[in-house]
Amino acid sequence: MLRSASTSCARTEVHFPAHFPVRGVEGKTLRYRVVKAIWWTGLKLVYGRKRLEITGVENIPADGPLLVVSNHLSMLDPVLYGALFPRNLFAMAKKEIFPNRLAAWIWAGCNTFPVDRQGQSRAGLKTARHILSDGGRLLMFIEGTRSTGAGMTRAESGAALLIRQTPCLVLPAAVGGTENAWPRGRRLPRRAQIHLRYVAPFSVPADLLAGGGRQAVSDYIAVQVAALLPPAYRGYYAMAVPQAA
């Protein structure tokens, strides 16, 4: 159970509910169902089948623990995963979106918990570890924040830290086009072509986990994500992806 993680998170994030996950790693609250339905309907109305291409859904395992790792281009990316991922999915988010108890109540019911991007968010990392140890699925943007352009920036070490402490499969995922659909500085999304792709999950090699540093492990994972993207989107990892990818 997650009592220890929940208590720690409640102490650090004043507005976050004491009990989390609200319905366990496989349960869904009414808040979750309503918000997901609203997001799903909005995406379908704005983008439809012609502008929203999703491939590789068959690669998503039925069971966890699973770390879903993606690049990050736009504020629309979490909405895409939250609305379209076919199984129960958790996500960490910056603590600033939890400004009051109402917001925290809604986000917690939607399987989202806070992390402090400016410091060491031990409570957030502890919650993430417990979600994985209970067999849940956790979304992580490998770069830590949105890219300033289409190309990937270098990965942060958070993924490596989680995998070393809580072994799990890694599911590479990649988004493209969302930087045009909801660019920085724009208040509302607009129509654009969007791609969302998954490939088969993998385990990080044991020798890399044992002998490589955190950055090396995170770089290894980020290369798998970059390989799903067109060359213009690979950024820092453009030279690391095999030419045939």
VONUVO-451586 format. One record per residue (C-alpha): residue number from 1; residue in three letters; x, y, z. Coordinates in pm, 1 decimal, always signed. Layout:
// residues N
(NUM, "ALA", (X, Y, Z)) ...
// end
This chain:
// residues 245
(1, "MET", (+0.0, +0.0, +0.0)) (2, "LEU", (+102.2, +365.8, -36.4)) (3, "ARG", (+46.3, +500.8, +313.0)) (4, "SER", (+408.1, +598.9, +369.6)) (5, "ALA", (+433.4, +779.9, +34.8)) (6, "SER", (+98.8, +949.6, +87.4)) (7, "THR", (+188.3, +1080.0, +430.6)) (8, "SER", (+519.2, +1221.3, +309.2)) (9, "CYS", (+354.1, +1386.5, +11.0)) (10, "ALA", (+87.5, +1539.5, +233.2)) (11, "ARG", (+352.4, +1696.6, +454.1)) (12, "THR", (+546.5, +1848.7, +163.4)) (13, "GLU", (+257.4, +1958.0, -61.1)) (14, "VAL", (+5.8, +2129.4, +166.9)) (15, "HIS", (-284.5, +2112.3, -75.7)) (16, "PHE", (-234.9, +1752.5, -189.6)) (17, "PRO", (-476.8, +1492.8, -44.6)) (18, "ALA", (-336.8, +1263.2, +223.2)) (19, "HIS", (-459.9, +945.5, +51.3)) (20, "PHE", (-306.7, +867.5, -286.9)) (21, "PRO", (-367.7, +686.5, -519.5)) (22, "VAL", (-731.6, +754.4, -449.1)) (23, "ARG", (-852.5, +420.0, -589.4)) (24, "GLY", (-529.3, +222.6, -605.6)) (25, "VAL", (-317.1, +172.0, -915.9)) (26, "GLU", (-599.0, +15.2, -1118.8)) (27, "GLY", (-902.6, +201.6, -984.8)) (28, "LYS", (-1066.8, +501.5, -1150.9)) (29, "THR", (-1250.8, +780.9, -973.8)) (30, "LEU", (-1553.3, +957.0, -1118.1)) (31, "ARG", (-1326.5, +1263.4, -1159.4)) (32, "TYR", (-1087.1, +1056.6, -1369.5)) (33, "ARG", (-1366.4, +927.0, -1593.4)) (34, "VAL", (-1524.9, +1268.6, -1641.8)) (35, "VAL", (-1201.9, +1455.6, -1715.5)) (36, "LYS", (-1081.3, +1180.7, -1948.9)) (37, "ALA", (-1413.8, +1185.5, -2136.9)) (38, "ILE", (-1395.5, +1565.2, -2174.0)) (39, "TRP", (-1037.1, +1552.6, -2301.0)) (40, "TRP", (-1113.1, +1262.3, -2536.0)) (41, "THR", (-1417.3, +1440.3, -2681.1)) (42, "GLY", (-1225.1, +1764.9, -2723.5)) (43, "LEU", (-935.8, +1594.0, -2903.4)) (44, "LYS", (-1170.0, +1410.7, -3137.6)) (45, "LEU", (-1366.6, +1726.4, -3216.4)) (46, "VAL", (-1059.9, +1941.2, -3283.1)) (47, "TYR", (-833.4, +1689.1, -3455.2)) (48, "GLY", (-1048.0, +1394.2, -3563.4)) (49, "ARG", (-904.1, +1086.4, -3731.1)) (50, "LYS", (-730.6, +1273.0, -4010.5)) (51, "ARG", (-517.1, +1495.1, -3785.4)) (52, "LEU", (-454.1, +1253.7, -3499.0)) (53, "GLU", (-248.5, +945.2, -3584.5)) (54, "ILE", (-179.9, +685.3, -3313.7)) (55, "THR", (+28.1, +374.8, -3379.3)) (56, "GLY", (+166.3, +89.5, -3172.1)) (57, "VAL", (-109.7, +70.3, -2910.6)) (58, "GLU", (-82.7, -307.8, -2929.0)) (59, "ASN", (+261.6, -276.1, -2768.4)) (60, "ILE", (+117.7, -148.9, -2439.3)) (61, "PRO", (+134.5, -430.3, -2178.9)) (62, "ALA", (-178.7, -526.6, -1992.8)) (63, "ASP", (+5.1, -529.7, -1660.3)) (64, "GLY", (+269.4, -323.5, -1482.4)) (65, "PRO", (+496.4, -212.0, -1342.5)) (66, "LEU", (+558.8, +6.5, -1644.7)) (67, "LEU", (+741.4, +334.5, -1699.5)) (68, "VAL", (+601.9, +511.8, -2006.8)) (69, "VAL", (+877.4, +744.9, -2130.6)) (70, "SER", (+816.7, +1018.7, -2387.8)) (71, "ASN", (+961.8, +1335.2, -2536.6)) (72, "HIS", (+782.7, +1659.7, -2446.3)) (73, "LEU", (+687.8, +1937.0, -2690.0)) (74, "SER", (+372.3, +2106.4, -2566.9)) (75, "MET", (+116.2, +2147.2, -2289.1)) (76, "LEU", (-102.4, +1927.0, -2506.7)) (77, "ASP", (+119.0, +1621.1, -2450.4)) (78, "PRO", (-15.3, +1528.1, -2103.0)) (79, "VAL", (-370.0, +1567.6, -2234.5)) (80, "LEU", (-295.5, +1326.7, -2520.2)) (81, "TYR", (-164.3, +1058.4, -2288.8)) (82, "GLY", (-428.5, +1117.0, -2023.8)) (83, "ALA", (-714.0, +1094.7, -2272.9)) (84, "LEU", (-588.4, +832.3, -2516.4)) (85, "PHE", (-377.1, +588.0, -2315.1)) (86, "PRO", (-595.2, +274.8, -2303.6)) (87, "ARG", (-508.1, +172.3, -1946.5)) (88, "ASN", (-487.8, +338.5, -1606.9)) (89, "LEU", (-195.5, +580.7, -1611.8)) (90, "PHE", (-29.4, +799.1, -1347.6)) (91, "ALA", (+171.4, +1114.5, -1406.2)) (92, "MET", (+382.6, +1357.5, -1207.7)) (93, "ALA", (+332.2, +1730.5, -1261.0)) (94, "LYS", (+488.9, +2052.8, -1139.9)) (95, "LYS", (+357.4, +2154.7, -798.8)) (96, "GLU", (+235.8, +2489.0, -936.0)) (97, "ILE", (-76.4, +2326.2, -1082.2)) (98, "PHE", (-185.8, +2237.4, -727.4)) (99, "PRO", (-252.2, +2594.2, -600.2)) (100, "ASN", (-553.6, +2511.1, -381.4)) (101, "ARG", (-746.3, +2219.4, -237.3)) (102, "LEU", (-1000.1, +2205.8, -521.5)) (103, "ALA", (-730.8, +2182.5, -788.7)) (104, "ALA", (-542.5, +1924.2, -584.2)) (105, "TRP", (-861.2, +1720.3, -534.4)) (106, "ILE", (-927.8, +1715.1, -910.1)) (107, "TRP", (-569.0, +1633.8, -1010.4)) (108, "ALA", (-530.0, +1364.2, -746.1)) (109, "GLY", (-849.9, +1200.5, -869.8)) (110, "CYS", (-697.2, +1206.7, -1219.6)) (111, "ASN", (-389.9, +1009.6, -1102.2)) (112, "THR", (-159.2, +1312.8, -1100.8)) (113, "PHE", (+75.4, +1400.8, -815.9)) (114, "PRO", (+312.4, +1696.2, -756.1)) (115, "VAL", (+689.1, +1722.7, -783.5)) (116, "ASP", (+911.9, +2019.1, -710.9)) (117, "ARG", (+1114.1, +2083.0, -1027.6)) (118, "GLN", (+1331.9, +2340.1, -851.2)) (119, "GLY", (+1449.9, +2113.8, -570.1)) (120, "GLN", (+1471.4, +1757.3, -446.9)) (121, "SER", (+1110.6, +1638.2, -439.7)) (122, "ARG", (+1158.1, +1332.0, -221.2)) (123, "ALA", (+785.3, +1298.6, -161.6)) (124, "GLY", (+709.7, +1296.3, -535.8)) (125, "LEU", (+981.9, +1042.3, -611.6)) (126, "LYS", (+866.2, +826.0, -323.5)) (127, "THR", (+511.2, +829.5, -457.9)) (128, "ALA", (+641.7, +736.5, -804.8)) (129, "ARG", (+836.8, +443.1, -663.5)) (130, "HIS", (+536.8, +311.8, -475.8)) (131, "ILE", (+313.8, +335.4, -783.4)) (132, "LEU", (+562.3, +121.6, -975.7)) (133, "SER", (+617.6, -121.1, -688.6)) (134, "ASP", (+241.1, -174.3, -671.6)) (135, "GLY", (+235.8, -264.7, -1042.5)) (136, "GLY", (+112.9, +68.4, -1177.5)) (137, "ARG", (+194.1, +256.3, -1497.2)) (138, "LEU", (+373.0, +588.2, -1472.1)) (139, "LEU", (+422.0, +849.8, -1745.5)) (140, "MET", (+752.1, +1037.4, -1745.5)) (141, "PHE", (+875.0, +1303.0, -1987.2)) (142, "ILE", (+1240.7, +1207.2, -2015.6)) (143, "GLU", (+1362.1, +1566.1, -2075.1)) (144, "GLY", (+1197.3, +1688.4, -1755.6)) (145, "THR", (+1022.3, +1981.6, -1921.6)) (146, "ARG", (+906.4, +2097.6, -2263.3)) (147, "SER", (+1165.6, +2145.6, -2535.5)) (148, "THR", (+1207.4, +2499.8, -2662.3)) (149, "GLY", (+1192.6, +2364.8, -3017.6)) (150, "ALA", (+1102.8, +2039.3, -3188.5)) (151, "GLY", (+1437.0, +1870.6, -3112.1)) (152, "MET", (+1490.1, +1671.1, -2793.1)) (153, "THR", (+1704.8, +1814.7, -2517.7)) (154, "ARG", (+1926.0, +1593.4, -2304.2)) (155, "ALA", (+1743.5, +1361.5, -2063.7)) (156, "GLU", (+1731.5, +1424.0, -1692.7)) (157, "SER", (+1835.8, +1146.6, -1454.3)) (158, "GLY", (+1498.4, +1084.8, -1290.2)) (159, "ALA", (+1411.5, +781.2, -1502.7)) (160, "ALA", (+1737.4, +610.6, -1413.9)) (161, "LEU", (+1683.5, +676.6, -1044.5)) (162, "LEU", (+1336.5, +522.6, -1052.7)) (163, "ILE", (+1437.7, +214.0, -1251.0)) (164, "ARG", (+1734.1, +140.6, -1026.6)) (165, "GLN", (+1519.8, +160.7, -715.7)) (166, "THR", (+1209.0, -7.8, -860.8)) (167, "PRO", (+1285.0, -241.2, -1155.3)) (168, "CYS", (+1024.2, -219.0, -1429.5)) (169, "LEU", (+972.6, -237.6, -1803.1)) (170, "VAL", (+1016.9, +80.6, -2006.1)) (171, "LEU", (+766.5, +165.8, -2280.3)) (172, "PRO", (+911.0, +416.0, -2530.6)) (173, "ALA", (+657.0, +663.8, -2664.3)) (174, "ALA", (+693.0, +967.6, -2887.2)) (175, "VAL", (+479.8, +1266.6, -2980.5)) (176, "GLY", (+517.1, +1491.5, -3282.8)) (177, "GLY", (+326.0, +1793.2, -3406.0)) (178, "THR", (+196.6, +1907.5, -3068.4)) (179, "GLU", (+442.3, +2196.4, -3073.4)) (180, "ASN", (+232.4, +2329.3, -3364.4)) (181, "ALA", (-101.2, +2231.6, -3213.3)) (182, "TRP", (-36.8, +2418.0, -2887.2)) (183, "PRO", (+281.0, +2628.3, -2910.6)) (184, "ARG", (+430.0, +2822.3, -2621.5)) (185, "GLY", (+255.6, +3150.8, -2556.7)) (186, "ARG", (-74.5, +3045.9, -2711.3)) (187, "ARG", (-374.3, +3028.8, -2477.8)) (188, "LEU", (-570.9, +2764.2, -2666.2)) (189, "PRO", (-476.8, +2474.7, -2896.2)) (190, "ARG", (-526.6, +2489.2, -3270.4)) (191, "ARG", (-563.5, +2231.5, -3545.9)) (192, "ALA", (-245.6, +2059.5, -3661.9)) (193, "GLN", (-124.6, +1714.2, -3757.1)) (194, "ILE", (-34.0, +1510.3, -3447.2)) (195, "HIS", (+143.4, +1176.5, -3418.5)) (196, "LEU", (+161.2, +950.6, -3113.8)) (197, "ARG", (+364.6, +631.4, -3135.9)) (198, "TYR", (+448.1, +338.1, -2907.3)) (199, "VAL", (+687.6, +47.3, -2957.2)) (200, "ALA", (+750.0, -271.6, -2761.8)) (201, "PRO", (+867.4, -223.3, -2401.1)) (202, "PHE", (+1218.2, -322.4, -2296.4)) (203, "SER", (+1430.2, -376.4, -1987.2)) (204, "VAL", (+1738.6, -163.7, -1936.5)) (205, "PRO", (+2044.2, -395.2, -1959.7)) (206, "ALA", (+2158.2, -515.9, -1619.1)) (207, "ASP", (+2521.9, -429.1, -1686.0)) (208, "LEU", (+2427.5, -68.8, -1767.4)) (209, "LEU", (+2219.3, -40.6, -1450.4)) (210, "ALA", (+2501.8, -183.6, -1244.1)) (211, "GLY", (+2798.7, -8.2, -1402.4)) (212, "GLY", (+2667.1, +304.8, -1572.5)) (213, "GLY", (+2587.3, +635.7, -1410.1)) (214, "ARG", (+2237.8, +777.9, -1389.9)) (215, "GLN", (+2293.3, +998.9, -1691.1)) (216, "ALA", (+2413.1, +705.0, -1900.5)) (217, "VAL", (+2098.3, +506.9, -1814.7)) (218, "SER", (+1869.4, +800.1, -1891.2)) (219, "ASP", (+2054.7, +865.3, -2218.3)) (220, "TYR", (+2007.7, +501.8, -2316.6)) (221, "ILE", (+1632.8, +530.7, -2261.0)) (222, "ALA", (+1614.1, +866.6, -2440.5)) (223, "VAL", (+1779.3, +717.8, -2749.5)) (224, "GLN", (+1497.1, +462.5, -2770.2)) (225, "VAL", (+1247.8, +749.0, -2766.9)) (226, "ALA", (+1445.4, +949.3, -3023.0)) (227, "ALA", (+1448.2, +649.4, -3256.7)) (228, "LEU", (+1067.7, +680.1, -3285.0)) (229, "LEU", (+1092.3, +1038.2, -3406.5)) (230, "PRO", (+1176.6, +1189.1, -3745.3)) (231, "PRO", (+1538.8, +1315.3, -3762.0)) (232, "ALA", (+1432.9, +1677.8, -3715.6)) (233, "TYR", (+1284.9, +1590.7, -3375.4)) (234, "ARG", (+1580.1, +1396.3, -3232.2)) (235, "GLY", (+1779.3, +1699.0, -3124.2)) (236, "TYR", (+2055.1, +1607.6, -2877.4)) (237, "TYR", (+2024.0, +1238.0, -2969.3)) (238, "ALA", (+2031.1, +1276.8, -3347.5)) (239, "MET", (+2376.9, +1123.2, -3382.2)) (240, "ALA", (+2304.3, +842.2, -3132.6)) (241, "VAL", (+2015.1, +692.3, -3330.3)) (242, "PRO", (+2118.3, +426.6, -3585.8)) (243, "GLN", (+2075.3, +550.1, -3942.1)) (244, "ALA", (+1824.3, +276.7, -4024.0)) (245, "ALA", (+1588.5, +387.3, -3743.9)) 
// end
